[in-house]
Amino acid sequence: MSERIRTYLTGSCEGLPALRDALEDHEEIELVGASGHPGEAVAALTGGHLAVILHATTGVTLPADELATIREHTQAPVILLTTLESSRLLDEALEADVADVLLLPQLPENVVFAIRKAAHGRPNVQRLTTSRGRLVTVFSPKGGTGKTVTATNLAASLAKQHGKRTLLIDLDLQFGDAAIMLGLEPENTIYDLVTAPGELDPEKLAGYTTRHDSGLEILPAPLRPEDAELVTENKIARLLEVARESFDAIVVDTSPFFHGPMLATLDRTDALLLLCALDVPTLKNVRLALQTLELLTFPRDRTHVVLRRTKTKVGMNPGEVEAALERKVDFEVPADGAVPLSVNRGQPLVLSDPKTEFSRVVREMAKKVSTPTHAQKPKRRFFALGRA
């Protein structure tokens, strides 16, 4: 007989005890354990030994926090179990890359079939994106526009609030501050990774990232400016390819230059957030950046203009910005006095105070950039939705 599929059960809903008993007796399944909440199962979820997670829910919407807790500790595919029919839950599950949704009660053989499919490549789900993670680049051709604040809050939102396996890469190689803004003091940086001996693969990458409380993984900028020279364009290209094999979303914070590492990143970027402020020098630089992107044949529909607003009147409004850039502003980020306070505390505002307008806009950006815009959403096809 082939190796049994190591499965863990979390959550609760009607009919779950009977299903658990059936799985414990099934010859194809090794039910490693069960818990009422993912937070109680950290030790069991950690280590990469599990093939599938079954998570039961009683709600009609995706349990994003519980899903994020699971994905903080394991990359095993997740199957949702529910007793309530909900089209909204199906939509949200598809966007969160849940492997399957099963409506209980269900024949044990149907559940085992779904587990088998999830453990061997998940062909039962038409995914919203390809298996390669989406790369989101945050760029501004001028300092002081809130680029790193945007990148850190966006990445934290993708990880915690959208349940994405997310990696933040700080490519402001000489003076990157992403780790500081997250309140982290990492032992390793991108310099340590690219100069380490041996081939770069997902396992090696995992050994050099640092985990944030939100579940976000970060690869910080070098500690010394002179080390930036060894983080070459070719090494960045390889790093991004490997990262897309391991993560659902990769957020790249950049320096304000079109240098080699930035060009390597652009070649692989699915969504570019171009930050602008309400001042003439920044507006001039953003206009030049848009012209440069056009010369580089970067797809226009992948660029999203993000305008940072101010509390004081500066003699310029968003309409004038759009006229000057000949582009619409996709997102307006409001001024908020809590942002600098959150930076000094090392706590992304989108997590510490999710009710602010700033946090709402960041969540909107996260949803927009994590969803492909070049194609219509496919029909949702989950296995075994009907009751037994």
C-alpha positions in Angstrom: 0.0 0.0 0.0 1.2 3.5 -0.8 2.2 5.9 2.0 -0.8 7.3 4.0 -1.7 11.0 3.6 -0.7 12.9 6.7 -3.8 15.1 7.5 -4.6 17.5 10.3 -8.1 18.6 11.3 -8.9 22.0 12.8 -12.0 24.0 13.6 -15.5 22.8 14.3 -18.9 22.4 12.6 -21.8 20.0 12.7 -21.0 16.5 11.6 -17.2 16.9 12.2 -16.9 14.2 14.9 -18.4 11.5 12.6 -16.1 12.5 9.8 -13.1 12.4 12.1 -14.0 8.9 13.2 -14.3 7.8 9.6 -10.9 9.3 8.6 -9.2 7.7 11.6 -10.3 4.3 10.3 -9.5 4.9 6.6 -6.5 3.1 5.2 -5.3 6.0 3.0 -5.4 8.7 5.7 -3.1 9.2 8.7 -5.0 11.7 10.9 -2.1 13.2 12.8 -4.4 15.2 15.2 -7.1 17.7 15.6 -7.8 21.0 17.4 -10.7 23.4 17.9 -8.7 26.3 16.6 -5.5 26.6 14.4 -3.8 28.7 17.2 -3.9 25.7 19.4 -2.1 23.6 16.8 1.1 25.5 16.2 3.5 22.7 17.2 1.5 20.2 15.0 1.4 22.5 12.0 5.0 23.4 12.0 7.7 21.3 10.3 6.5 20.6 6.8 5.4 17.1 7.6 1.6 17.5 6.8 0.2 16.9 3.4 -3.3 18.4 3.9 -5.1 20.6 6.4 -8.9 20.1 6.9 -10.4 23.3 8.5 -14.0 23.3 9.5 -16.0 26.6 9.7 -19.5 27.6 10.7 -19.5 31.0 8.9 -20.7 32.1 5.5 -17.5 34.0 4.8 -13.9 32.9 4.6 -12.3 32.6 8.1 -9.3 34.8 6.9 -7.6 35.1 10.4 -7.8 31.3 11.0 -6.5 30.6 7.5 -3.6 33.1 8.0 -2.8 31.3 11.3 -2.6 28.0 9.4 -0.4 29.4 6.7 2.0 31.0 9.2 3.1 27.5 10.1 2.5 25.3 7.1 2.3 25.5 3.3 0.1 22.4 3.1 -3.1 22.8 1.0 -6.2 23.7 3.0 -9.6 22.1 2.4 -12.6 24.0 4.0 -15.4 22.0 5.6 -18.8 23.7 6.1 -22.4 22.9 6.6 -23.7 26.2 5.1 -24.1 26.8 1.3 -22.5 30.2 0.6 -21.5 31.6 -2.8 -19.6 34.3 -1.0 -17.5 31.7 0.8 -16.7 30.0 -2.5 -15.6 33.2 -4.1 -13.4 34.2 -1.2 -12.0 30.6 -1.0 -11.0 30.7 -4.7 -9.3 34.1 -4.3 -7.4 32.8 -1.2 -6.2 29.7 -3.1 -8.0 27.3 -0.8 -7.6 23.8 -2.3 -11.3 22.8 -2.0 -14.6 23.4 -0.2 -16.7 20.5 1.0 -20.3 20.7 2.2 -21.0 18.4 5.1 -22.4 15.8 5.6 -20.4 14.1 3.0 -19.5 10.5 2.2 -16.1 9.7 3.7 -14.9 8.5 0.3 -15.7 11.9 -1.2 -13.6 13.6 1.5 -10.7 11.2 1.0 -10.9 11.8 -2.8 -10.6 15.6 -2.2 -7.7 15.0 0.2 -5.9 12.8 -2.3 -6.4 15.5 -5.0 -5.2 18.3 -2.8 -2.1 16.3 -1.7 -1.1 15.6 -5.3 -1.2 18.9 -7.1 -4.8 20.1 -6.5 -6.1 19.6 -10.1 -9.7 19.7 -8.8 -9.6 23.5 -8.5 -9.4 26.0 -11.4 -7.1 28.5 -9.8 -7.6 32.2 -10.2 -3.9 32.6 -11.0 -1.1 30.3 -12.1 0.9 28.4 -9.5 3.5 31.1 -9.7 3.2 33.8 -7.1 2.3 37.3 -8.1 5.0 39.9 -8.0 4.1 43.4 -6.8 6.7 46.2 -7.1 6.4 49.4 -5.1 8.4 52.2 -6.8 8.8 56.0 -6.6 11.4 58.0 -8.6 11.7 60.4 -5.6 12.2 59.8 -1.9 9.7 60.9 0.7 6.6 59.6 -1.0 5.9 56.8 1.6 7.2 54.0 -0.6 8.4 51.7 2.2 5.4 52.5 4.4 3.2 51.4 1.5 5.3 48.3 0.8 5.3 47.1 4.4 1.6 47.8 5.1 0.7 46.2 1.7 2.7 43.0 2.4 1.4 42.7 6.0 -2.2 43.1 4.7 -1.7 40.4 2.0 -0.3 38.0 4.7 -2.6 38.7 7.6 -5.9 39.9 6.1 -5.9 38.1 2.8 -4.3 34.9 3.8 -1.5 35.0 1.2 1.9 33.4 1.7 3.7 36.6 1.3 7.4 37.6 1.0 8.6 41.2 1.3 12.0 41.8 -0.5 13.8 45.1 0.3 15.6 46.1 -2.8 16.5 49.6 -1.6 19.9 47.9 -1.3 21.9 50.7 0.2 19.4 52.3 2.7 16.5 49.9 3.0 14.3 50.4 6.1 11.6 47.7 5.6 12.7 45.5 8.5 12.9 48.5 10.9 9.4 49.6 10.0 8.2 46.1 10.9 10.0 46.2 14.2 12.4 43.4 13.2 16.1 42.9 13.7 16.9 40.1 11.2 20.0 38.0 11.4 20.2 37.5 7.7 19.8 39.9 4.7 19.5 39.6 0.9 23.3 40.0 0.8 23.8 36.9 3.0 21.5 34.9 0.8 23.0 35.8 -2.6 26.6 35.4 -1.4 26.1 32.1 0.3 27.6 29.0 -1.5 25.4 26.6 -3.3 22.4 26.8 -5.7 19.5 29.0 -4.6 16.3 27.0 -4.2 13.1 27.3 -2.1 14.6 25.5 0.9 17.6 27.8 0.9 15.5 30.9 0.6 13.4 29.8 3.6 16.5 29.7 5.7 17.4 33.3 5.1 14.0 35.0 5.6 12.6 36.4 8.8 9.0 35.9 9.9 6.8 38.8 11.1 4.0 38.2 13.6 1.5 38.7 10.7 2.9 35.6 9.0 4.8 37.8 6.5 8.3 36.7 5.5 10.9 39.4 4.9 14.3 39.4 3.1 15.9 42.7 4.3 18.3 45.0 2.5 22.1 44.6 3.3 23.3 46.1 6.5 26.1 48.1 4.8 25.7 50.2 1.7 28.9 48.7 0.1 27.4 45.2 0.2 24.8 46.3 -2.4 27.3 45.9 -5.2 27.2 42.1 -4.8 23.4 41.9 -5.1 23.6 41.8 -8.9 20.9 41.8 -11.5 21.4 38.1 -12.3 21.1 37.1 -8.7 17.9 39.2 -8.3 16.4 37.5 -11.3 17.1 34.0 -9.8 15.8 35.1 -6.4 12.5 36.3 -7.8 12.0 33.1 -9.8 12.6 31.0 -6.8 10.4 33.2 -4.6 7.5 32.8 -7.0 7.7 29.0 -6.5 7.2 29.3 -2.8 4.9 32.3 -2.2 1.5 33.5 -3.3 2.6 37.1 -3.3 6.0 38.8 -3.4 6.1 42.5 -2.6 9.3 44.3 -3.7 10.3 47.6 -2.1 12.7 49.5 -4.4 15.2 52.3 -4.5 14.3 55.4 -6.7 16.5 54.3 -9.6 16.1 52.3 -12.8 19.3 50.2 -12.2 20.0 46.6 -12.9 18.1 45.0 -10.0 15.1 47.2 -10.7 15.1 46.3 -14.4 15.3 42.6 -13.4 12.3 43.1 -11.1 10.3 44.9 -13.7 10.8 42.0 -16.2 8.9 39.8 -13.7 6.4 42.4 -12.2 2.7 41.6 -12.4 1.6 44.9 -10.7 3.6 48.1 -10.3 2.5 50.6 -7.7 4.0 54.0 -8.8 3.8 56.5 -5.9 3.3 60.2 -6.4 2.9 63.2 -4.1 1.3 66.6 -4.5 4.4 68.6 -5.3 5.9 69.7 -8.6 9.3 67.9 -8.3 7.8 64.6 -7.5 5.2 65.0 -10.3 7.9 65.8 -12.8 9.8 62.6 -11.8 6.8 60.4 -11.9 6.0 61.7 -15.4 9.6 60.8 -16.5 9.2 57.4 -14.8 6.0 56.7 -16.8 7.9 57.7 -20.0 10.8 55.4 -19.1 8.3 52.5 -18.5 6.9 53.1 -21.9 10.4 53.0 -23.5 11.0 49.8 -21.6 7.7 48.5 -23.1 6.3 47.8 -19.6 2.6 46.9 -20.0 0.5 50.0 -19.2 -2.3 48.1 -17.6 0.1 46.8 -14.9 0.9 50.2 -13.6 -1.2 51.7 -10.8 -0.6 55.3 -9.8 -0.9 55.9 -6.1 -1.3 59.5 -4.9 -0.2 60.4 -1.3 -2.4 63.2 -0.1 -1.5 65.8 2.5 -3.5 67.5 5.3 -2.5 71.0 4.2 -3.5 72.8 1.0 -0.6 72.8 -1.4 -2.1 74.4 -4.4 -2.6 71.2 -6.3 -5.4 68.6 -6.5 -5.7 65.0 -7.8 -7.3 66.3 -11.0 -4.3 68.3 -11.9 -2.0 65.4 -11.2 -4.0 63.2 -13.6 -3.9 65.9 -16.2 -0.1 66.3 -15.8 0.5 62.5 -16.0 -2.1 61.8 -18.6 -3.1 58.9 -16.3 -5.8 58.4 -13.8 -4.9 58.1 -10.2 -5.8 54.5 -9.1 -5.5 54.9 -5.4 -5.5 58.0 -3.1 -3.7 57.4 0.2 -5.0 59.8 2.8 -2.7 61.6 5.2 -2.9 60.2 8.7 -1.0 61.3 11.8 -1.0 57.7 13.0 1.3 56.6 10.2 4.6 58.1 11.5 3.6 56.9 15.0 3.2 53.3 13.6 6.6 53.6 11.8 8.3 54.6 15.1 6.7 51.7 16.9 7.5 49.2 14.2 3.8 48.3 13.8 2.1 48.5 10.4 -0.9 50.7 10.7 -3.0 48.3 8.6 -2.6 45.8 11.4 -2.5 48.0 14.6 -5.5 50.1 13.5 -7.4 48.5 10.6 -10.4 50.9 10.9 -8.5 53.9 9.6 -9.1 55.2 6.1 -5.4 54.6 5.4 -5.8 50.9 6.3 -8.9 50.6 4.2 -7.1 51.9 1.1 -4.2 49.6 1.7 -6.6 46.6 1.9 -8.2 47.8 -1.3 -4.7 47.9 -3.0 -3.9 44.5 -1.7 -7.0 43.0 -3.1 -6.5 44.7 -6.5 -2.8 43.8 -7.0 -3.3 40.2 -5.8 -5.9 39.5 -8.5 -5.0 39.2 -12.2 -6.7 41.9 -14.3 -5.8 40.5 -17.8 -8.4 37.8 -17.8 -12.0 37.3 -16.8 -12.4 35.2 -13.7 -13.0 31.5 -14.5 -16.1 29.8 -13.3 -15.7 28.4 -9.8 -15.4 24.6 -9.8 -14.9 23.0 -6.4 -15.2 19.3 -5.9 -18.1 17.6 -4.1 -20.1 20.6 -3.2 -23.4 18.7 -2.9 -24.3 16.9 0.3 -24.2 13.2 0.5 
